[in-house]
Amino acid sequence: MSLKEIVVSCAMEHYNKYMNDTKEQKKMKKSHLKFILLFGCILIPCLGGLLSAYFSIQVKTIHLIIFICLPVGLMGLINSKFVSMKYKAMEALVAFMITCCLLAGLMHWLKNIPHSNSPDIRCRINLKFLENAFSVYADNYGGNLPSENWCDLFLEEMHVKPWFFKCKGDEYIRDAESSYAMNENAVGKKLSELPADMVLLFETDLGKGNGERQPIKTCRSFDRFKVMASLFEGDEMVYPERWNQVGGSEILEIKKHRKTDEIDGCNILFVSDEAEFIKADEIKNLKWKAEE
């Protein structure tokens, strides 16, 4: 039996059952449907507000949905038979005001959540994605982290797309260039043996502006890696040293987010898989070596 036949059969079965119901049963089913629809007028705006924190929906749009759907849902429920008749008008008004206050608190919370199109947030999303690549790589290679050509390995073996190496707050960066560097003290080490609060990846400008950009086919492992050759033509211009960066605190960049976030600092990925924005005055407290 095809899917279409199954759907039609189920629909006809429910229709025939509905037609055979008594008048009271039909009335009850209509009331249930009305309740579900009205409850949806309350639930959908609330869920939309929560989802806006993750999908960058304009908060003004959520406000509009809430102030249209919510009053309709509340007033409908108050007038429905699911609310006791002794629910006086004043009690209904108080309930409505309390609900509005709760929603006002929700909207205030949403306003203070940075949207995912913020350079700071997008940068941390990139770091979290790269952390997954580190974990998968370690699983495939006996728990060991990649060597110094970590960008090449992630591109070729972990199928990490080029844009995950680029911070949105990094102006003029191009594909096949990286905004991040790997902690030199973590290269090739066993992931399970490193302390959770040790730096794994961090933002850097190493390689930026070192001479002129050159064709990618002359300064990357273009012939060695099939994925790179499939992603690029070979004539794209990149900084030769802005890829596979490895180092320590001396190459960490703290001014990248000054223009957009008005604060000096750096996004850091820790061994624990946590990605955080560390302010400039707190960077001195970072752990760079396992024995520290």
C-alpha positions as CSV (number, residue, x, y, z in Angstrom):
1,M,0.0,0.0,0.0
2,S,1.4,3.4,-1.0
3,L,1.8,6.3,1.4
4,K,-1.1,8.2,-0.4
5,E,-3.4,5.2,0.1
6,I,-2.5,4.9,3.8
7,V,-3.2,8.7,4.4
8,V,-6.5,8.5,2.6
9,S,-7.5,5.3,4.4
10,C,-6.7,6.9,7.8
11,A,-8.5,10.1,7.0
12,M,-11.6,8.2,5.9
13,E,-11.5,6.0,9.0
14,H,-11.4,9.1,11.3
15,Y,-14.1,10.8,9.3
16,N,-16.5,7.8,9.5
17,K,-15.8,7.5,13.2
18,Y,-16.6,11.3,13.7
19,M,-19.8,10.9,11.8
20,N,-20.9,8.1,14.0
21,D,-20.2,10.0,17.2
22,T,-23.0,11.4,19.3
23,K,-23.7,15.1,19.4
24,E,-22.0,15.4,22.8
25,Q,-18.9,13.6,21.5
26,K,-18.6,15.9,18.5
27,K,-19.0,18.9,20.7
28,M,-16.2,17.7,23.0
29,K,-13.9,17.1,20.0
30,K,-14.5,20.6,18.7
31,S,-13.8,22.0,22.1
32,H,-10.5,20.0,22.3
33,L,-9.5,21.3,18.9
34,K,-10.3,24.9,19.9
35,F,-8.2,24.5,23.1
36,I,-5.2,23.2,21.1
37,L,-5.4,26.1,18.7
38,L,-5.7,28.7,21.4
39,F,-3.0,27.1,23.5
40,G,-0.8,27.2,20.3
41,C,-1.3,31.0,20.2
42,I,0.5,31.1,23.6
43,L,3.1,28.4,23.1
44,I,4.3,29.4,19.6
45,P,5.4,33.0,20.6
46,C,7.2,31.7,23.7
47,L,9.0,29.0,21.7
48,G,9.8,31.6,19.0
49,G,11.4,33.8,21.6
50,L,13.6,31.0,22.8
51,L,14.6,30.0,19.2
52,S,15.5,33.6,18.3
53,A,18.5,33.3,20.6
54,Y,19.9,30.5,18.4
55,F,18.7,31.5,14.9
56,S,19.2,35.3,15.0
57,I,15.5,36.1,14.5
58,Q,14.9,39.8,14.9
59,V,13.6,40.4,18.4
60,K,11.2,43.0,17.1
61,T,9.6,40.2,15.0
62,I,9.1,38.1,18.1
63,H,7.5,41.1,19.9
64,L,5.0,41.4,17.1
65,I,4.1,37.8,17.2
66,I,3.7,37.8,21.0
67,F,1.5,40.9,21.1
68,I,-0.8,39.5,18.3
69,C,-1.1,35.9,19.2
70,L,-0.8,36.0,23.0
71,P,-3.9,38.2,23.8
72,V,-6.0,36.1,21.3
73,G,-4.9,32.9,23.0
74,L,-5.5,34.1,26.5
75,M,-8.9,35.7,25.9
76,G,-10.0,32.6,24.0
77,L,-9.0,30.3,26.9
78,I,-10.6,32.6,29.5
79,N,-13.9,32.4,27.5
80,S,-13.7,28.7,26.8
81,K,-15.3,26.0,28.9
82,F,-11.9,24.8,30.2
83,V,-11.8,27.8,32.5
84,S,-14.2,27.8,35.4
85,M,-17.2,30.2,35.2
86,K,-16.3,31.7,38.5
87,Y,-13.2,33.2,36.8
88,K,-14.3,36.8,37.2
89,A,-13.2,39.6,34.8
90,M,-10.9,41.1,37.4
91,E,-9.2,37.7,38.0
92,A,-8.8,37.3,34.2
93,L,-7.2,40.7,34.0
94,V,-4.8,39.9,36.8
95,A,-3.8,36.7,35.1
96,F,-3.2,38.5,31.8
97,M,-1.0,41.2,33.5
98,I,1.1,38.5,35.3
99,T,1.6,36.7,32.0
100,C,2.6,40.0,30.3
101,C,5.2,40.6,33.1
102,L,6.7,37.2,32.6
103,L,6.9,37.7,28.9
104,A,8.5,41.1,29.4
105,G,11.2,39.4,31.5
106,L,11.7,36.9,28.7
107,M,12.0,39.6,26.1
108,H,14.5,41.5,28.2
109,W,16.6,38.3,28.5
110,L,16.4,37.8,24.7
111,K,17.6,41.3,24.1
112,N,20.7,40.7,26.1
113,I,21.6,37.5,24.3
114,P,24.1,38.3,21.4
115,H,22.8,37.1,18.1
116,S,24.8,34.5,16.2
117,N,25.7,37.0,13.5
118,S,27.9,38.8,16.0
119,P,31.6,38.4,15.1
120,D,32.3,37.3,18.7
121,I,29.7,34.6,18.7
122,R,30.4,33.4,15.1
123,C,34.1,33.1,16.1
124,R,33.2,30.9,19.0
125,I,30.9,28.8,16.8
126,N,33.9,28.2,14.5
127,L,36.1,27.2,17.4
128,K,33.5,24.7,18.7
129,F,33.2,23.2,15.2
130,L,37.0,22.9,15.1
131,E,37.0,21.3,18.5
132,N,34.8,18.5,17.1
133,A,37.4,18.0,14.3
134,F,40.1,17.7,17.0
135,S,38.1,15.1,18.9
136,V,37.3,13.0,15.7
137,Y,40.9,13.2,14.6
138,A,42.1,12.1,18.0
139,D,39.7,9.1,17.9
140,N,41.0,8.1,14.5
141,Y,44.7,8.4,15.5
142,G,45.0,6.7,18.9
143,G,44.1,9.7,20.9
144,N,46.8,12.0,19.4
145,L,46.2,15.5,18.3
146,P,47.3,16.6,14.7
147,S,50.8,17.7,13.8
148,E,51.8,21.2,12.8
149,N,49.9,21.0,9.5
150,W,46.6,20.8,11.3
151,C,44.7,23.0,8.8
152,D,45.7,20.8,5.9
153,L,44.7,17.7,7.8
154,F,41.3,19.1,8.9
155,L,40.5,20.2,5.3
156,E,41.5,16.9,3.8
157,E,40.6,14.3,6.4
158,M,38.0,15.9,8.6
159,H,36.3,17.6,5.6
160,V,36.2,21.0,7.5
161,K,35.0,23.7,5.1
162,P,37.4,26.7,4.6
163,W,35.1,29.2,6.2
164,F,35.4,27.6,9.6
165,F,39.0,28.7,9.8
166,K,38.0,32.4,9.4
167,C,36.8,34.7,12.2
168,K,34.0,37.0,11.1
169,G,35.7,39.9,12.9
170,D,38.9,39.3,10.9
171,E,38.8,41.8,8.1
172,Y,40.0,40.9,4.6
173,I,40.7,37.3,5.4
174,R,40.2,34.9,2.5
175,D,39.5,31.2,2.1
176,A,42.5,29.0,2.7
177,E,43.7,31.5,5.3
178,S,43.3,30.9,9.0
179,S,42.4,33.2,11.9
180,Y,43.4,30.6,14.4
181,A,46.6,29.1,15.7
182,M,47.2,25.8,17.6
183,N,49.0,25.8,20.9
184,E,52.5,24.6,20.2
185,N,52.5,22.6,23.4
186,A,49.5,20.6,22.3
187,V,50.8,19.6,18.8
188,G,51.0,15.8,18.5
189,K,50.1,15.2,22.2
190,K,47.5,12.8,23.5
191,L,44.3,14.7,24.0
192,S,43.3,12.7,27.1
193,E,46.6,13.6,28.9
194,L,46.2,17.4,28.6
195,P,44.6,19.4,31.4
196,A,41.0,20.6,30.6
197,D,41.9,24.3,31.2
198,M,44.9,24.3,28.8
199,V,44.7,26.4,25.6
200,L,44.1,24.4,22.4
201,L,43.3,27.0,19.8
202,F,43.3,30.8,19.9
203,E,43.0,33.8,17.6
204,T,46.1,35.2,15.8
205,D,47.2,37.5,13.0
206,L,50.4,35.4,12.4
207,G,51.1,35.5,8.7
208,K,48.9,38.5,7.9
209,G,50.8,41.1,6.0
210,N,54.0,39.1,5.7
211,G,54.9,40.1,2.2
212,E,52.5,39.9,-0.7
213,R,49.8,37.4,-1.2
214,Q,50.7,34.6,-3.5
215,P,48.8,32.0,-5.7
216,I,47.5,29.2,-3.5
217,K,49.0,26.6,-5.8
218,T,52.5,27.8,-5.0
219,C,52.3,28.2,-1.2
220,R,49.9,25.5,-0.1
221,S,50.0,21.7,-0.3
222,F,47.9,22.1,-3.4
223,D,49.2,19.0,-5.3
224,R,49.3,16.8,-2.2
225,F,45.7,17.2,-1.0
226,K,42.9,16.3,-3.3
227,V,40.2,18.2,-1.3
228,M,42.1,21.5,-1.6
229,A,42.5,21.0,-5.3
230,S,38.8,20.4,-5.6
231,L,37.9,23.5,-3.6
232,F,40.2,26.0,-5.3
233,E,41.3,26.8,-8.8
234,G,44.9,27.4,-7.8
235,D,45.1,31.1,-8.7
236,E,43.5,32.4,-5.5
237,M,45.8,34.8,-3.7
238,V,46.7,34.0,-0.1
239,Y,49.3,34.9,2.5
240,P,51.8,31.9,2.5
241,E,52.2,31.8,6.3
242,R,48.6,32.4,7.3
243,W,47.8,28.7,7.4
244,N,48.7,25.9,9.8
245,Q,49.7,28.5,12.4
246,V,51.3,27.1,15.6
247,G,52.6,29.1,18.5
248,G,52.0,30.5,22.0
249,S,50.9,33.6,23.8
250,E,53.4,35.7,21.8
251,I,51.3,35.5,18.6
252,L,47.9,35.8,20.3
253,E,45.8,38.7,18.9
254,I,43.6,40.8,21.3
255,K,42.5,43.7,19.1
256,K,40.5,41.8,16.5
257,H,37.1,42.5,18.1
258,R,37.8,46.0,19.2
259,K,35.9,47.6,16.4
260,T,32.8,45.4,16.7
261,D,32.6,44.5,20.4
262,E,34.5,47.6,21.7
263,I,36.7,45.5,23.9
264,D,40.2,43.9,23.7
265,G,40.4,40.2,24.1
266,C,40.6,36.9,22.3
267,N,38.4,33.9,21.7
268,I,40.0,30.8,23.1
269,L,39.2,27.1,22.7
270,F,40.3,25.0,25.7
271,V,41.1,21.3,25.8
272,S,37.8,20.8,27.8
273,D,36.0,21.8,24.5
274,E,34.8,25.1,26.0
275,A,35.2,28.2,23.8
276,E,35.3,31.5,25.7
277,F,36.1,35.2,25.0
278,I,38.9,36.1,27.4
279,K,39.4,39.8,28.1
280,A,42.9,41.2,27.6
281,D,43.6,41.6,31.3
282,E,42.8,38.0,32.0
283,I,45.0,36.5,29.3
284,K,48.0,36.3,31.6
285,N,46.1,33.6,33.6
286,L,45.8,31.2,30.6
287,K,47.5,27.8,30.8
288,W,49.7,27.1,27.8
289,K,51.7,24.1,29.1
290,A,50.4,20.8,30.6
291,E,52.8,21.1,33.6
292,E,51.9,24.7,34.6
